[in-house]
Structure formats: structure tokens, C-alpha cells
Amino acid sequence: MTLQDNYPNPFDKETKIKFSIPERCRVILDVTDIMGNKVLEFINHTVEANDYEVIWDGTDANGFNLPNCMYICRLIAGSHVKTIKMMLRR
């Protein structure tokens, strides 16, 4: 499993998050603030082995713009966890 650094980082309008899953498994891909509060969940279901890309526009689950801050993107695939730091600067 791989989780690449988002690009661009820091970002103002949107950023791309790329990851690869080597085998079919349950995947959670979410974003939390630095306090650990979940602000958005991209994926929470079983996916096939493949390369994936999501684009995040700096909004929360309700579509509201989030403040400038460091955010953590977390990828959970089976028993594996990877994280990256993302800086939002509008």
C-alpha cells in the first residue's frame, strides 16, 4: 500500500491525493484537523487492487471552506495505516 504526498502542498484551491492498494480490502481515506477531529471522509468501503486519486478542495463534509491549517490525510487499508500532512493556505 502506498500513500503519496499530496500535490501541491501547501495548497489554496485544491490538492491531489494519490494512493495504491495492492489487494482487495476495506479502505478508509479521511482528513482530520490537527486536533484529530475528522473533517471529511473520502472512502469507507471495500475497494479493488488499483491506483486511486482523489482531489480535495479544502472543504469539510458539509461543503464549508475550512480555515488555513495543517490537516492530516489518513489511509487505512486492512491492518495498515499511512498518513501525510497537508497545509491549506487560502
PDB file with one MODEL, atoms N, CA, C and O in Angstrom:
MODEL        1
ATOM      1  N   MET A   1       0.852  -1.172   0.000  1.00  0.00           N
ATOM      2  CA  MET A   1       0.000   0.000   0.000  1.00  0.00           C
ATOM      3  C   MET A   1       0.894   1.228   0.000  1.00  0.00           C
ATOM      4  O   MET A   1       1.902   1.273   0.705  1.00  0.00           O
ATOM      5  N   THR A   2       0.521   2.221  -0.790  1.00  0.00           N
ATOM      6  CA  THR A   2       1.269   3.474  -0.807  1.00  0.00           C
ATOM      7  C   THR A   2       0.304   4.645  -0.698  1.00  0.00           C
ATOM      8  O   THR A   2      -0.823   4.598  -1.192  1.00  0.00           O
ATOM      9  N   LEU A   3       0.776   5.692  -0.040  1.00  0.00           N
ATOM     10  CA  LEU A   3       0.066   6.965   0.031  1.00  0.00           C
ATOM     11  C   LEU A   3       1.097   8.024  -0.302  1.00  0.00           C
ATOM     12  O   LEU A   3       2.006   8.288   0.485  1.00  0.00           O
ATOM     13  N   GLN A   4       0.951   8.631  -1.475  1.00  0.00           N
ATOM     14  CA  GLN A   4       1.916   9.645  -1.911  1.00  0.00           C
ATOM     15  C   GLN A   4       1.610  10.983  -1.250  1.00  0.00           C
ATOM     16  O   GLN A   4       0.476  11.251  -0.851  1.00  0.00           O
ATOM     17  N   ASP A   5       2.640  11.815  -1.142  1.00  0.00           N
ATOM     18  CA  ASP A   5       2.414  13.173  -0.662  1.00  0.00           C
ATOM     19  C   ASP A   5       1.461  13.882  -1.611  1.00  0.00           C
ATOM     20  O   ASP A   5       1.545  13.724  -2.829  1.00  0.00           O
ATOM     21  N   ASN A   6       0.564  14.657  -1.044  1.00  0.00           N
ATOM     22  CA  ASN A   6      -0.383  15.397  -1.880  1.00  0.00           C
ATOM     23  C   ASN A   6       0.358  16.463  -2.687  1.00  0.00           C
ATOM     24  O   ASN A   6       1.442  16.909  -2.310  1.00  0.00           O
ATOM     25  N   TYR A   7      -0.249  16.856  -3.801  1.00  0.00           N
ATOM     26  CA  TYR A   7       0.359  17.866  -4.661  1.00  0.00           C
ATOM     27  C   TYR A   7      -0.719  18.780  -5.200  1.00  0.00           C
ATOM     28  O   TYR A   7      -1.729  18.283  -5.699  1.00  0.00           O
ATOM     29  N   PRO A   8      -0.560  20.077  -5.128  1.00  0.00           N
ATOM     30  CA  PRO A   8       0.530  20.790  -4.459  1.00  0.00           C
ATOM     31  C   PRO A   8       0.346  20.789  -2.941  1.00  0.00           C
ATOM     32  O   PRO A   8      -0.737  20.518  -2.422  1.00  0.00           O
ATOM     33  N   ASN A   9       1.421  21.096  -2.265  1.00  0.00           N
ATOM     34  CA  ASN A   9       1.399  21.198  -0.812  1.00  0.00           C
ATOM     35  C   ASN A   9       2.460  22.200  -0.391  1.00  0.00           C
ATOM     36  O   ASN A   9       3.649  21.932  -0.569  1.00  0.00           O
ATOM     37  N   PRO A  10       2.078  23.341   0.159  1.00  0.00           N
ATOM     38  CA  PRO A  10       0.727  23.766   0.540  1.00  0.00           C
ATOM     39  C   PRO A  10      -0.143  24.042  -0.685  1.00  0.00           C
ATOM     40  O   PRO A  10       0.342  24.183  -1.808  1.00  0.00           O
ATOM     41  N   PHE A  11      -1.473  24.115  -0.417  1.00  0.00           N
ATOM     42  CA  PHE A  11      -2.415  24.360  -1.498  1.00  0.00           C
ATOM     43  C   PHE A  11      -3.430  25.411  -1.090  1.00  0.00           C
ATOM     44  O   PHE A  11      -3.641  25.672   0.094  1.00  0.00           O
ATOM     45  N   ASP A  12      -4.064  26.017  -2.114  1.00  0.00           N
ATOM     46  CA  ASP A  12      -5.091  27.020  -1.809  1.00  0.00           C
ATOM     47  C   ASP A  12      -6.447  26.639  -2.400  1.00  0.00           C
ATOM     48  O   ASP A  12      -7.470  26.817  -1.739  1.00  0.00           O
ATOM     49  N   LYS A  13      -6.478  26.129  -3.610  1.00  0.00           N
ATOM     50  CA  LYS A  13      -7.768  25.777  -4.236  1.00  0.00           C
ATOM     51  C   LYS A  13      -8.080  24.286  -4.148  1.00  0.00           C
ATOM     52  O   LYS A  13      -9.183  23.893  -3.769  1.00  0.00           O
ATOM     53  N   GLU A  14      -7.095  23.462  -4.501  1.00  0.00           N
ATOM     54  CA  GLU A  14      -7.292  22.019  -4.426  1.00  0.00           C
ATOM     55  C   GLU A  14      -5.948  21.313  -4.413  1.00  0.00           C
ATOM     56  O   GLU A  14      -4.922  21.878  -4.792  1.00  0.00           O
ATOM     57  N   THR A  15      -5.979  20.068  -3.968  1.00  0.00           N
ATOM     58  CA  THR A  15      -4.779  19.244  -3.920  1.00  0.00           C
ATOM     59  C   THR A  15      -5.144  17.816  -4.304  1.00  0.00           C
ATOM     60  O   THR A  15      -6.255  17.358  -4.036  1.00  0.00           O
ATOM     61  N   LYS A  16      -4.213  17.121  -4.929  1.00  0.00           N
ATOM     62  CA  LYS A  16      -4.430  15.734  -5.347  1.00  0.00           C
ATOM     63  C   LYS A  16      -3.796  14.789  -4.344  1.00  0.00           C
ATOM     64  O   LYS A  16      -2.673  14.997  -3.885  1.00  0.00           O
ATOM     65  N   ILE A  17      -4.539  13.755  -4.020  1.00  0.00           N
ATOM     66  CA  ILE A  17      -4.062  12.714  -3.107  1.00  0.00           C
ATOM     67  C   ILE A  17      -4.081  11.404  -3.890  1.00  0.00           C
ATOM     68  O   ILE A  17      -5.136  10.958  -4.339  1.00  0.00           O
ATOM     69  N   LYS A  18      -2.905  10.789  -4.052  1.00  0.00           N
ATOM     70  CA  LYS A  18      -2.796   9.533  -4.804  1.00  0.00           C
ATOM     71  C   LYS A  18      -2.395   8.407  -3.861  1.00  0.00           C
ATOM     72  O   LYS A  18      -1.565   8.583  -2.969  1.00  0.00           O
ATOM     73  N   PHE A  19      -3.000   7.254  -4.080  1.00  0.00           N
ATOM     74  CA  PHE A  19      -2.648   6.080  -3.277  1.00  0.00           C
ATOM     75  C   PHE A  19      -2.871   4.818  -4.086  1.00  0.00           C
ATOM     76  O   PHE A  19      -3.614   4.813  -5.068  1.00  0.00           O
ATOM     77  N   SER A  20      -2.214   3.746  -3.659  1.00  0.00           N
ATOM     78  CA  SER A  20      -2.317   2.442  -4.323  1.00  0.00           C
ATOM     79  C   SER A  20      -2.667   1.384  -3.300  1.00  0.00           C
ATOM     80  O   SER A  20      -2.155   1.378  -2.181  1.00  0.00           O
ATOM     81  N   ILE A  21      -3.551   0.491  -3.706  1.00  0.00           N
ATOM     82  CA  ILE A  21      -3.967  -0.632  -2.871  1.00  0.00           C
ATOM     83  C   ILE A  21      -3.562  -1.912  -3.606  1.00  0.00           C
ATOM     84  O   ILE A  21      -4.011  -2.128  -4.732  1.00  0.00           O
ATOM     85  N   PRO A  22      -2.725  -2.773  -3.001  1.00  0.00           N
ATOM     86  CA  PRO A  22      -2.213  -3.951  -3.702  1.00  0.00           C
ATOM     87  C   PRO A  22      -3.188  -5.124  -3.788  1.00  0.00           C
ATOM     88  O   PRO A  22      -3.012  -6.014  -4.620  1.00  0.00           O
ATOM     89  N   GLU A  23      -4.216  -5.132  -2.935  1.00  0.00           N
ATOM     90  CA  GLU A  23      -5.180  -6.229  -2.963  1.00  0.00           C
ATOM     91  C   GLU A  23      -6.539  -5.729  -2.488  1.00  0.00           C
ATOM     92  O   GLU A  23      -6.635  -4.714  -1.799  1.00  0.00           O
ATOM     93  N   ARG A  24      -7.568  -6.442  -2.859  1.00  0.00           N
ATOM     94  CA  ARG A  24      -8.928  -6.060  -2.463  1.00  0.00           C
ATOM     95  C   ARG A  24      -9.022  -6.037  -0.944  1.00  0.00           C
ATOM     96  O   ARG A  24      -8.674  -7.013  -0.279  1.00  0.00           O
ATOM     97  N   CYS A  25      -9.495  -4.914  -0.396  1.00  0.00           N
ATOM     98  CA  CYS A  25      -9.651  -4.812   1.057  1.00  0.00           C
ATOM     99  C   CYS A  25     -10.519  -3.604   1.405  1.00  0.00           C
ATOM    100  O   CYS A  25     -10.821  -2.769   0.552  1.00  0.00           O
ATOM    101  N   ARG A  26     -10.906  -3.533   2.654  1.00  0.00           N
ATOM    102  CA  ARG A  26     -11.657  -2.379   3.148  1.00  0.00           C
ATOM    103  C   ARG A  26     -10.695  -1.210   3.313  1.00  0.00           C
ATOM    104  O   ARG A  26      -9.613  -1.360   3.881  1.00  0.00           O
ATOM    105  N   VAL A  27     -11.097  -0.049   2.815  1.00  0.00           N
ATOM    106  CA  VAL A  27     -10.247   1.138   2.831  1.00  0.00           C
ATOM    107  C   VAL A  27     -11.010   2.304   3.440  1.00  0.00           C
ATOM    108  O   VAL A  27     -12.187   2.523   3.152  1.00  0.00           O
ATOM    109  N   ILE A  28     -10.309   3.045   4.290  1.00  0.00           N
ATOM    110  CA  ILE A  28     -10.821   4.319   4.792  1.00  0.00           C
ATOM    111  C   ILE A  28      -9.787   5.373   4.420  1.00  0.00           C
ATOM    112  O   ILE A  28      -8.602   5.228   4.720  1.00  0.00           O
ATOM    113  N   LEU A  29     -10.243   6.427   3.770  1.00  0.00           N
ATOM    114  CA  LEU A  29      -9.398   7.573   3.454  1.00  0.00           C
ATOM    115  C   LEU A  29     -10.113   8.791   4.000  1.00  0.00           C
ATOM    116  O   LEU A  29     -11.200   9.141   3.540  1.00  0.00           O
ATOM    117  N   ASP A  30      -9.500   9.439   4.988  1.00  0.00           N
ATOM    118  CA  ASP A  30     -10.162  10.586   5.594  1.00  0.00           C
ATOM    119  C   ASP A  30      -9.177  11.711   5.874  1.00  0.00           C
ATOM    120  O   ASP A  30      -7.965  11.549   5.733  1.00  0.00           O
ATOM    121  N   VAL A  31      -9.726  12.856   6.275  1.00  0.00           N
ATOM    122  CA  VAL A  31      -8.940  14.033   6.612  1.00  0.00           C
ATOM    123  C   VAL A  31      -9.352  14.482   8.006  1.00  0.00           C
ATOM    124  O   VAL A  31     -10.539  14.589   8.314  1.00  0.00           O
ATOM    125  N   THR A  32      -8.352  14.742   8.845  1.00  0.00           N
ATOM    126  CA  THR A  32      -8.610  15.267  10.183  1.00  0.00           C
ATOM    127  C   THR A  32      -7.846  16.577  10.362  1.00  0.00           C
ATOM    128  O   THR A  32      -6.856  16.835   9.678  1.00  0.00           O
ATOM    129  N   ASP A  33      -8.328  17.395  11.295  1.00  0.00           N
ATOM    130  CA  ASP A  33      -7.569  18.599  11.641  1.00  0.00           C
ATOM    131  C   ASP A  33      -6.467  18.204  12.617  1.00  0.00           C
ATOM    132  O   ASP A  33      -6.355  17.037  12.992  1.00  0.00           O
ATOM    133  N   ILE A  34      -5.658  19.170  13.026  1.00  0.00           N
ATOM    134  CA  ILE A  34      -4.524  18.834  13.892  1.00  0.00           C
ATOM    135  C   ILE A  34      -4.943  18.392  15.292  1.00  0.00           C
ATOM    136  O   ILE A  34      -4.137  17.838  16.039  1.00  0.00           O
ATOM    137  N   MET A  35      -6.209  18.640  15.646  1.00  0.00           N
ATOM    138  CA  MET A  35      -6.725  18.182  16.937  1.00  0.00           C
ATOM    139  C   MET A  35      -7.293  16.762  16.853  1.00  0.00           C
ATOM    140  O   MET A  35      -7.721  16.204  17.863  1.00  0.00           O
ATOM    141  N   GLY A  36      -7.296  16.179  15.649  1.00  0.00           N
ATOM    142  CA  GLY A  36      -7.797  14.829  15.471  1.00  0.00           C
ATOM    143  C   GLY A  36      -9.272  14.736  15.131  1.00  0.00           C
ATOM    144  O   GLY A  36      -9.830  13.640  15.085  1.00  0.00           O
ATOM    145  N   ASN A  37      -9.918  15.888  14.888  1.00  0.00           N
ATOM    146  CA  ASN A  37     -11.338  15.888  14.511  1.00  0.00           C
ATOM    147  C   ASN A  37     -11.481  15.577  13.031  1.00  0.00           C
ATOM    148  O   ASN A  37     -10.873  16.238  12.190  1.00  0.00           O
ATOM    149  N   LYS A  38     -12.285  14.573  12.713  1.00  0.00           N
ATOM    150  CA  LYS A  38     -12.493  14.221  11.316  1.00  0.00           C
ATOM    151  C   LYS A  38     -13.301  15.320  10.634  1.00  0.00           C
ATOM    152  O   LYS A  38     -14.376  15.693  11.103  1.00  0.00           O
ATOM    153  N   VAL A  39     -12.774  15.838   9.520  1.00  0.00           N
ATOM    154  CA  VAL A  39     -13.472  16.882   8.780  1.00  0.00           C
ATOM    155  C   VAL A  39     -14.072  16.369   7.477  1.00  0.00           C
ATOM    156  O   VAL A  39     -15.000  16.971   6.939  1.00  0.00           O
ATOM    157  N   LEU A  40     -13.538  15.246   6.965  1.00  0.00           N
ATOM    158  CA  LEU A  40     -14.032  14.714   5.700  1.00  0.00           C
ATOM    159  C   LEU A  40     -13.637  13.249   5.568  1.00  0.00           C
ATOM    160  O   LEU A  40     -12.546  12.852   5.977  1.00  0.00           O
ATOM    161  N   GLU A  41     -14.521  12.459   5.002  1.00  0.00           N
ATOM    162  CA  GLU A  41     -14.217  11.056   4.713  1.00  0.00           C
ATOM    163  C   GLU A  41     -14.448  10.835   3.225  1.00  0.00           C
ATOM    164  O   GLU A  41     -15.573  10.950   2.741  1.00  0.00           O
ATOM    165  N   PHE A  42     -13.376  10.516   2.501  1.00  0.00           N
ATOM    166  CA  PHE A  42     -13.472  10.264   1.066  1.00  0.00           C
ATOM    167  C   PHE A  42     -14.006   8.866   0.773  1.00  0.00           C
ATOM    168  O   PHE A  42     -14.900   8.691  -0.054  1.00  0.00           O
ATOM    169  N   ILE A  43     -13.443   7.872   1.465  1.00  0.00           N
ATOM    170  CA  ILE A  43     -13.755   6.470   1.177  1.00  0.00           C
ATOM    171  C   ILE A  43     -13.929   5.727   2.499  1.00  0.00           C
ATOM    172  O   ILE A  43     -13.185   5.950   3.454  1.00  0.00           O
ATOM    173  N   ASN A  44     -14.923   4.843   2.537  1.00  0.00           N
ATOM    174  CA  ASN A  44     -15.096   3.944   3.674  1.00  0.00           C
ATOM    175  C   ASN A  44     -15.856   2.719   3.175  1.00  0.00           C
ATOM    176  O   ASN A  44     -17.016   2.505   3.525  1.00  0.00           O
ATOM    177  N   HIS A  45     -15.178   1.917   2.347  1.00  0.00           N
ATOM    178  CA  HIS A  45     -15.770   0.697   1.811  1.00  0.00           C
ATOM    179  C   HIS A  45     -14.670  -0.188   1.208  1.00  0.00           C
ATOM    180  O   HIS A  45     -13.502   0.201   1.180  1.00  0.00           O
ATOM    181  N   THR A  46     -15.034  -1.338   0.743  1.00  0.00           N
ATOM    182  CA  THR A  46     -14.086  -2.259   0.130  1.00  0.00           C
ATOM    183  C   THR A  46     -13.773  -1.797  -1.286  1.00  0.00           C
ATOM    184  O   THR A  46     -14.673  -1.454  -2.054  1.00  0.00           O
ATOM    185  N   VAL A  47     -12.483  -1.793  -1.623  1.00  0.00           N
ATOM    186  CA  VAL A  47     -12.055  -1.408  -2.964  1.00  0.00           C
ATOM    187  C   VAL A  47     -11.199  -2.517  -3.564  1.00  0.00           C
ATOM    188  O   VAL A  47     -10.646  -3.354  -2.850  1.00  0.00           O
ATOM    189  N   GLU A  48     -11.104  -2.504  -4.878  1.00  0.00           N
ATOM    190  CA  GLU A  48     -10.275  -3.466  -5.605  1.00  0.00           C
ATOM    191  C   GLU A  48      -8.828  -2.964  -5.640  1.00  0.00           C
ATOM    192  O   GLU A  48      -8.570  -1.771  -5.479  1.00  0.00           O
ATOM    193  N   ALA A  49      -7.901  -3.879  -5.849  1.00  0.00           N
ATOM    194  CA  ALA A  49      -6.500  -3.503  -6.011  1.00  0.00           C
ATOM    195  C   ALA A  49      -6.384  -2.575  -7.210  1.00  0.00           C
ATOM    196  O   ALA A  49      -6.832  -2.905  -8.308  1.00  0.00           O
ATOM    197  N   ASN A  50      -5.776  -1.405  -6.991  1.00  0.00           N
ATOM    198  CA  ASN A  50      -5.664  -0.431  -8.077  1.00  0.00           C
ATOM    199  C   ASN A  50      -4.941   0.806  -7.568  1.00  0.00           C
ATOM    200  O   ASN A  50      -4.632   0.921  -6.383  1.00  0.00           O
ATOM    201  N   ASP A  51      -4.677   1.734  -8.492  1.00  0.00           N
ATOM    202  CA  ASP A  51      -4.176   3.058  -8.164  1.00  0.00           C
ATOM    203  C   ASP A  51      -5.367   4.001  -8.128  1.00  0.00           C
ATOM    204  O   ASP A  51      -6.260   3.912  -8.970  1.00  0.00           O
ATOM    205  N   TYR A  52      -5.382   4.906  -7.152  1.00  0.00           N
ATOM    206  CA  TYR A  52      -6.510   5.823  -6.977  1.00  0.00           C
ATOM    207  C   TYR A  52      -6.004   7.250  -6.817  1.00  0.00           C
ATOM    208  O   TYR A  52      -4.862   7.488  -6.424  1.00  0.00           O
ATOM    209  N   GLU A  53      -6.888   8.192  -7.132  1.00  0.00           N
ATOM    210  CA  GLU A  53      -6.586   9.607  -6.944  1.00  0.00           C
ATOM    211  C   GLU A  53      -7.865  10.318  -6.537  1.00  0.00           C
ATOM    212  O   GLU A  53      -8.916  10.126  -7.148  1.00  0.00           O
ATOM    213  N   VAL A  54      -7.769  11.137  -5.507  1.00  0.00           N
ATOM    214  CA  VAL A  54      -8.883  11.988  -5.111  1.00  0.00           C
ATOM    215  C   VAL A  54      -8.386  13.425  -5.092  1.00  0.00           C
ATOM    216  O   VAL A  54      -7.198  13.683  -4.897  1.00  0.00           O
ATOM    217  N   ILE A  55      -9.296  14.342  -5.294  1.00  0.00           N
ATOM    218  CA  ILE A  55      -8.978  15.759  -5.253  1.00  0.00           C
ATOM    219  C   ILE A  55      -9.749  16.367  -4.095  1.00  0.00           C
ATOM    220  O   ILE A  55     -10.961  16.190  -3.970  1.00  0.00           O
ATOM    221  N   TRP A  56      -9.019  17.092  -3.248  1.00  0.00           N
ATOM    222  CA  TRP A  56      -9.644  17.757  -2.109  1.00  0.00           C
ATOM    223  C   TRP A  56      -9.564  19.257  -2.300  1.00  0.00           C
ATOM    224  O   TRP A  56      -8.505  19.806  -2.604  1.00  0.00           O
ATOM    225  N   ASP A  57     -10.706  19.916  -2.116  1.00  0.00           N
ATOM    226  CA  ASP A  57     -10.791  21.363  -2.331  1.00  0.00           C
ATOM    227  C   ASP A  57     -10.760  22.166  -1.029  1.00  0.00           C
ATOM    228  O   ASP A  57     -11.070  23.357  -1.037  1.00  0.00           O
ATOM    229  N   GLY A  58     -10.397  21.543   0.074  1.00  0.00           N
ATOM    230  CA  GLY A  58     -10.282  22.268   1.338  1.00  0.00           C
ATOM    231  C   GLY A  58     -11.606  22.539   2.025  1.00  0.00           C
ATOM    232  O   GLY A  58     -11.709  23.449   2.848  1.00  0.00           O
ATOM    233  N   THR A  59     -12.623  21.749   1.689  1.00  0.00           N
ATOM    234  CA  THR A  59     -13.916  21.894   2.354  1.00  0.00           C
ATOM    235  C   THR A  59     -14.169  20.694   3.252  1.00  0.00           C
ATOM    236  O   THR A  59     -13.550  19.641   3.105  1.00  0.00           O
ATOM    237  N   ASP A  60     -15.106  20.881   4.198  1.00  0.00           N
ATOM    238  CA  ASP A  60     -15.453  19.782   5.093  1.00  0.00           C
ATOM    239  C   ASP A  60     -16.563  18.932   4.484  1.00  0.00           C
ATOM    240  O   ASP A  60     -16.933  19.126   3.327  1.00  0.00           O
ATOM    241  N   ALA A  61     -17.089  17.996   5.261  1.00  0.00           N
ATOM    242  CA  ALA A  61     -18.123  17.074   4.783  1.00  0.00           C
ATOM    243  C   ALA A  61     -19.411  17.786   4.395  1.00  0.00           C
ATOM    244  O   ALA A  61     -20.208  17.245   3.629  1.00  0.00           O
ATOM    245  N   ASN A  62     -19.627  19.007   4.920  1.00  0.00           N
ATOM    246  CA  ASN A  62     -20.828  19.779   4.588  1.00  0.00           C
ATOM    247  C   ASN A  62     -20.590  20.793   3.480  1.00  0.00           C
ATOM    248  O   ASN A  62     -21.489  21.563   3.143  1.00  0.00           O
ATOM    249  N   GLY A  63     -19.391  20.804   2.909  1.00  0.00           N
ATOM    250  CA  GLY A  63     -19.078  21.721   1.821  1.00  0.00           C
ATOM    251  C   GLY A  63     -18.615  23.099   2.257  1.00  0.00           C
ATOM    252  O   GLY A  63     -18.486  23.999   1.427  1.00  0.00           O
ATOM    253  N   PHE A  64     -18.359  23.281   3.564  1.00  0.00           N
ATOM    254  CA  PHE A  64     -17.903  24.575   4.056  1.00  0.00           C
ATOM    255  C   PHE A  64     -16.379  24.679   3.945  1.00  0.00           C
ATOM    256  O   PHE A  64     -15.663  23.707   4.186  1.00  0.00           O
ATOM    257  N   ASN A  65     -15.893  25.865   3.579  1.00  0.00           N
ATOM    258  CA  ASN A  65     -14.456  26.096   3.500  1.00  0.00           C
ATOM    259  C   ASN A  65     -13.829  25.974   4.882  1.00  0.00           C
ATOM    260  O   ASN A  65     -14.322  26.548   5.853  1.00  0.00           O
ATOM    261  N   LEU A  66     -12.749  25.228   4.955  1.00  0.00           N
ATOM    262  CA  LEU A  66     -12.019  25.069   6.206  1.00  0.00           C
ATOM    263  C   LEU A  66     -10.981  26.174   6.338  1.00  0.00           C
ATOM    264  O   LEU A  66     -10.533  26.723   5.331  1.00  0.00           O
ATOM    265  N   PRO A  67     -10.589  26.508   7.572  1.00  0.00           N
ATOM    266  CA  PRO A  67      -9.591  27.565   7.775  1.00  0.00           C
ATOM    267  C   PRO A  67      -8.189  27.089   7.404  1.00  0.00           C
ATOM    268  O   PRO A  67      -7.917  25.891   7.319  1.00  0.00           O
ATOM    269  N   ASN A  68      -7.317  28.058   7.189  1.00  0.00           N
ATOM    270  CA  ASN A  68      -5.909  27.749   6.961  1.00  0.00           C
ATOM    271  C   ASN A  68      -5.393  26.958   8.152  1.00  0.00           C
ATOM    272  O   ASN A  68      -5.553  27.365   9.303  1.00  0.00           O
ATOM    273  N   CYS A  69      -4.778  25.833   7.863  1.00  0.00           N
ATOM    274  CA  CYS A  69      -4.332  24.965   8.940  1.00  0.00           C
ATOM    275  C   CYS A  69      -3.587  23.782   8.345  1.00  0.00           C
ATOM    276  O   CYS A  69      -3.622  23.560   7.135  1.00  0.00           O
ATOM    277  N   MET A  70      -2.919  23.030   9.193  1.00  0.00           N
ATOM    278  CA  MET A  70      -2.331  21.753   8.816  1.00  0.00           C
ATOM    279  C   MET A  70      -3.407  20.690   8.995  1.00  0.00           C
ATOM    280  O   MET A  70      -4.087  20.662  10.020  1.00  0.00           O
ATOM    281  N   TYR A  71      -3.564  19.819   8.007  1.00  0.00           N
ATOM    282  CA  TYR A  71      -4.527  18.728   8.064  1.00  0.00           C
ATOM    283  C   TYR A  71      -3.782  17.417   7.841  1.00  0.00           C
ATOM    284  O   TYR A  71      -2.727  17.385   7.207  1.00  0.00           O
ATOM    285  N   ILE A  72      -4.345  16.348   8.368  1.00  0.00           N
ATOM    286  CA  ILE A  72      -3.753  15.025   8.241  1.00  0.00           C
ATOM    287  C   ILE A  72      -4.665  14.170   7.366  1.00  0.00           C
ATOM    288  O   ILE A  72      -5.860  14.039   7.629  1.00  0.00           O
ATOM    289  N   CYS A  73      -4.076  13.590   6.318  1.00  0.00           N
ATOM    290  CA  CYS A  73      -4.801  12.625   5.489  1.00  0.00           C
ATOM    291  C   CYS A  73      -4.366  11.245   5.961  1.00  0.00           C
ATOM    292  O   CYS A  73      -3.174  10.947   6.041  1.00  0.00           O
ATOM    293  N   ARG A  74      -5.350  10.411   6.270  1.00  0.00           N
ATOM    294  CA  ARG A  74      -5.061   9.075   6.804  1.00  0.00           C
ATOM    295  C   ARG A  74      -5.648   8.024   5.873  1.00  0.00           C
ATOM    296  O   ARG A  74      -6.819   8.092   5.499  1.00  0.00           O
ATOM    297  N   LEU A  75      -4.826   7.058   5.506  1.00  0.00           N
ATOM    298  CA  LEU A  75      -5.250   5.928   4.687  1.00  0.00           C
ATOM    299  C   LEU A  75      -5.149   4.665   5.528  1.00  0.00           C
ATOM    300  O   LEU A  75      -4.073   4.316   6.015  1.00  0.00           O
ATOM    301  N   ILE A  76      -6.271   3.988   5.692  1.00  0.00           N
ATOM    302  CA  ILE A  76      -6.309   2.706   6.397  1.00  0.00           C
ATOM    303  C   ILE A  76      -6.735   1.660   5.382  1.00  0.00           C
ATOM    304  O   ILE A  76      -7.800   1.771   4.774  1.00  0.00           O
ATOM    305  N   ALA A  77      -5.902   0.644   5.201  1.00  0.00           N
ATOM    306  CA  ALA A  77      -6.210  -0.446   4.272  1.00  0.00           C
ATOM    307  C   ALA A  77      -5.917  -1.748   4.997  1.00  0.00           C
ATOM    308  O   ALA A  77      -4.761  -2.095   5.237  1.00  0.00           O
ATOM    309  N   GLY A  78      -6.981  -2.463   5.341  1.00  0.00           N
ATOM    310  CA  GLY A  78      -6.796  -3.664   6.144  1.00  0.00           C
ATOM    311  C   GLY A  78      -6.204  -3.275   7.489  1.00  0.00           C
ATOM    312  O   GLY A  78      -6.795  -2.479   8.219  1.00  0.00           O
ATOM    313  N   SER A  79      -5.038  -3.830   7.827  1.00  0.00           N
ATOM    314  CA  SER A  79      -4.392  -3.525   9.108  1.00  0.00           C
ATOM    315  C   SER A  79      -3.281  -2.485   8.962  1.00  0.00           C
ATOM    316  O   SER A  79      -2.561  -2.216   9.924  1.00  0.00           O
ATOM    317  N   HIS A  80      -3.136  -1.902   7.785  1.00  0.00           N
ATOM    318  CA  HIS A  80      -2.074  -0.931   7.527  1.00  0.00           C
ATOM    319  C   HIS A  80      -2.605   0.494   7.587  1.00  0.00           C
ATOM    320  O   HIS A  80      -3.724   0.769   7.154  1.00  0.00           O
ATOM    321  N   VAL A  81      -1.791   1.397   8.128  1.00  0.00           N
ATOM    322  CA  VAL A  81      -2.170   2.813   8.235  1.00  0.00           C
ATOM    323  C   VAL A  81      -1.006   3.670   7.752  1.00  0.00           C
ATOM    324  O   VAL A  81       0.146   3.441   8.122  1.00  0.00           O
ATOM    325  N   LYS A  82      -1.321   4.651   6.925  1.00  0.00           N
ATOM    326  CA  LYS A  82      -0.326   5.639   6.488  1.00  0.00           C
ATOM    327  C   LYS A  82      -0.955   7.012   6.598  1.00  0.00           C
ATOM    328  O   LYS A  82      -2.168   7.161   6.448  1.00  0.00           O
ATOM    329  N   THR A  83      -0.126   8.024   6.861  1.00  0.00           N
ATOM    330  CA  THR A  83      -0.623   9.389   6.970  1.00  0.00           C
ATOM    331  C   THR A  83       0.304  10.345   6.226  1.00  0.00           C
ATOM    332  O   THR A  83       1.493  10.077   6.050  1.00  0.00           O
ATOM    333  N   ILE A  84      -0.271  11.468   5.793  1.00  0.00           N
ATOM    334  CA  ILE A  84       0.515  12.569   5.242  1.00  0.00           C
ATOM    335  C   ILE A  84      -0.030  13.869   5.823  1.00  0.00           C
ATOM    336  O   ILE A  84      -1.194  13.952   6.215  1.00  0.00           O
ATOM    337  N   LYS A  85       0.839  14.885   5.870  1.00  0.00           N
ATOM    338  CA  LYS A  85       0.422  16.212   6.336  1.00  0.00           C
ATOM    339  C   LYS A  85       0.154  17.087   5.131  1.00  0.00           C
ATOM    340  O   LYS A  85       0.906  17.077   4.157  1.00  0.00           O
ATOM    341  N   MET A  86      -0.941  17.855   5.208  1.00  0.00           N
ATOM    342  CA  MET A  86      -1.329  18.754   4.126  1.00  0.00           C
ATOM    343  C   MET A  86      -1.562  20.148   4.704  1.00  0.00           C
ATOM    344  O   MET A  86      -2.224  20.302   5.730  1.00  0.00           O
ATOM    345  N   MET A  87      -1.013  21.155   4.037  1.00  0.00           N
ATOM    346  CA  MET A  87      -1.152  22.533   4.520  1.00  0.00           C
ATOM    347  C   MET A  87      -2.104  23.300   3.595  1.00  0.00           C
ATOM    348  O   MET A  87      -1.846  23.463   2.403  1.00  0.00           O
ATOM    349  N   LEU A  88      -3.214  23.765   4.185  1.00  0.00           N
ATOM    350  CA  LEU A  88      -4.189  24.580   3.456  1.00  0.00           C
ATOM    351  C   LEU A  88      -3.874  26.035   3.731  1.00  0.00           C
ATOM    352  O   LEU A  88      -3.830  26.459   4.886  1.00  0.00           O
ATOM    353  N   ARG A  89      -3.654  26.807   2.666  1.00  0.00           N
ATOM    354  CA  ARG A  89      -3.400  28.257   2.768  1.00  0.00           C
ATOM    355  C   ARG A  89      -4.217  28.949   1.697  1.00  0.00           C
ATOM    356  O   ARG A  89      -3.902  28.861   0.510  1.00  0.00           O
ATOM    357  N   ARG A  90      -5.240  29.619   2.106  1.00  0.00           N
ATOM    358  CA  ARG A  90      -6.099  30.348   1.140  1.00  0.00           C
ATOM    359  C   ARG A  90      -5.633  31.767   0.987  1.00  0.00           C
ATOM    360  O   ARG A  90      -6.224  32.532   0.225  1.00  0.00           O
TER     361      ARG A  90
ENDMDL
END
